[in-house]
Amino acid sequence: MKYKEIQKLSKSEREKKLNELKMELTKENASKQGGNKAHKIKKIIARIHTFNTTENKTAGVGNKK
């Protein structure tokens, strides 16, 4: 999933996708054969977290100044 695809998702859709990816990552790690696929899942999870963080900063959520 690319960054532009993440931008098109609503907040609830991103949360749903994040939960799905975390479950998939858990399954990959449990199978001990994850390797490259587990790495790709981690990258997508990181992209979603990064997008959520930047979105919150631009909206002024979480600024403690």
N, C-alpha and C positions, 0 to 999 in steps of 0.2 A: 504494500500500500504506500503510495507516494504522498508527499506533503500536500500537494494540490487536492488529492482525493480526501484527505483529512479535513481540509478547509471547507469542503462542501458539506460535510456531515454536521448535523445539529449536535448540541451538547449531549443530549440523551443518547443519540446514536453513537457518539464517540465513547460514552461510558459503557454502552452495551458491547461495542466492539472491543474495548479494553478488557472487559470481563471475559469475553470469548477467547481473546488471545492469551490471557493469563491461564485459563483452563487448558488451552491447547499446549502451552509451554509446560505446564505441570505434567501433562500426559507424555510429552516428548522427553522430559527429564526422567520420568519414571521408567520409560522404555529403555533407557541407556543407549539408544541409537540415534538420539536427537541430532547431535553434531551441527551440521550446516543449517538444518531447518530451525533448530532451537535458536541459533544465532540470528537468523532472519526475523523470527518472532520477537526477539528482544529488541532488535532495531526498530520495529514497527511500534512496539510499546513505548520506547524512548521518544519516538517522533510524536506520538499522541500526547505524552506527558509534556514535551517541549511546547507543543501547540497550545495546550491548556494553560501552561505557565505564562506564555507570551500574551495569550488572550486575556488572562486575568490582570496582567500588568497594564495593558492598554486600556482596560475597562476601569482601572483604578481599584480593583479588588485586591486587598492584601497589602496595600501601601501603608506603611506605618510612619510616614513623615508628617 
